[in-house]
Amino acid sequence: MTVFSFCRLHEGLKRKEEKPPEADSPEKQTGTKDTSELLTKGTNQQAPEPQEAEPTAAATVEPLEEDPAEGSKTLHVDSEIQEAVPLPPLSEDFVPDDPRVSAQTDGDRVETIDTTGVLVEERPPEETVETSTQYLTSSRFSQAAETVEEPGDQRTEPEPQETQDQRTEPEPQETQDQRTEPEPQETQDQRTEPEPQETQDQRTEPEPQKTQDQSEGPAETEKMKKKKKKKKPKLFNKFDKTIKEEIDAAEKLRKKGRLQDALTAFESLVQQFPQSPRARYGKAQTEDDLAEKLRSNDVLQKAINTYRDAAELPDVTPDLLRAALKRRAERQQFLGRMRGSLVTLQRLTQIFPDDISLKNDLGVAHLLLGDNKGAKAVYEEVLEVAPDDGFAKVHYGFILKSENKIAESIPYLREGLESGDPGTDDGRFYFHLGDALQRVGDSSAYHWYEVGHQRGHFASVWQRSLYNVDGLKAQPWWTPKETGYTDLVKTLERNWRTIRDEALAVMDTSTGLFLPEEENLREKGEWGQYTLWQQGKKSGSACQGVSKTCALLERFTEATGCKRGQIKFSVMQPGTHVWPHTGPTNCRLRIHLGLVIPKTGCRIRCTNQTREWEEGKVLIFDDSFEHEVWQEADSFRLIFIVDVWHPELTAYQRQTLSPI
């Protein structure tokens, strides 16, 4: 069983949700045995922050070393499984992709950032294609920085990128005139139930204070108490207050979008007052905004460094320290500096040990590095002091499921989703809860799939892939004519014996080339695969053993160039059952060519339709729909699997979509 990966991958195009016509519900139509298969949006989204004691001496931060650019890796997802990937927050304009797709050093200068922080020549145009009337789906781009893209996020899947106005974490500072006019003193009765902090617009026309009799009941009182906990951050130390007028003037320029002028103003303040944390924090925020506007990794790296510098100054207020380092960690993750982000968050949790939301972020940072053990320890610590924290519950449940503790994971995933806490409403949590329920024979799995669909995470109850392109024709089974790949199909069917003989020769002389399926998709049995192409590239020297087969495929780039699929032989032994599962993306179709098929006992279900293989014939289906396999014959079953691009993807999309 492989360890679930927790990477940031996003589909960039935001899509309008369109209610698709669907097949009958799975409970009504699945005429099969009890079904049971295999995480996180908003990993950056936080649970409500508890009131923490303000640190004193701890507020001074030791210098944080800038992490070197981490080598990029291509996300590897077996074609048969929807891998667990957390979604970082989506931003319509500045969206990260899988940070591992390409290495980037901190010092590299770049002119633009694509959805993952990787250089691009230009942003791909949004593609809208004609949709079919049957099985029409419209799941939103939940991940994969694909400017044809994926978003993050559904890269991973890590808080939605803030807009220019939202990015300012503290509330707007009061103007000079407002400061000179003290607020009226509260009465004894009023002080017991204060109003929540007012926004800038509300402050000019305050509502009258409510008396105890005017309270709106226990529920409203509870809401008020929660709001009360969110106090206005204190970003100005004693010295900063003496230059508040100058800082406010620079901040006003930033908020108006005059970023170059704002940066000049903040740089001047930093030069005049190098020990001012608030001036340096304003400079970091402006660089952050400018990086988004220019789509520049270089400017963003400057912002990351300036956030650190602001936090390391003496006499920095605890609130500014927290805001600066938290934003620094987020932007480090955006650029793929996962280890540096982990170091930043570890320092934050040392300074603010009672802040649950920071610990939750730390757990995600461990997951992004593939450190499930470290993440598990963090979430166990959180749940010990905050047993009802939904964010910690869904992530802890995800980790338990990755350890194959299926039944144990269910209550954590379910209770976490039911909590409605920020960061829990993510397609992968619905995905894994439903899968876990299926594996224990609980039909309520489809209830959770339906909820996930209604929440916009799945195209339908049946089609639950998370790395999608909007508007593609969606149906479980396809004919060769519908795909437009009739030449490929004819080549496969006319040469099936040659393909079969080469596969059998490899099986007889070198069975070690058939590697066991390791994605934990089998309930029981043996299932081996021999891969020729993976993510649009030849797999080592695999073709040397089956040279004729590879030669037949070379000219069909819809298959050999499919970066979101594989070409491989698949052998399944008697007594094997593959759990119901879905593939990771709607960007491909899967062709099965029968090579050695027992007369009875081998079948595949996709949605509510079950079919059998025939020797020398192809079956074509969309594996983003739920499918399940049984091998109940008395001898092995051998097929040839060829993944092809979805026929409605444009050439540009095929070129720019990130590999899976």
Disulfide bonds with the S-S distance in Angstrom:
Cys543-Cys550 2.05
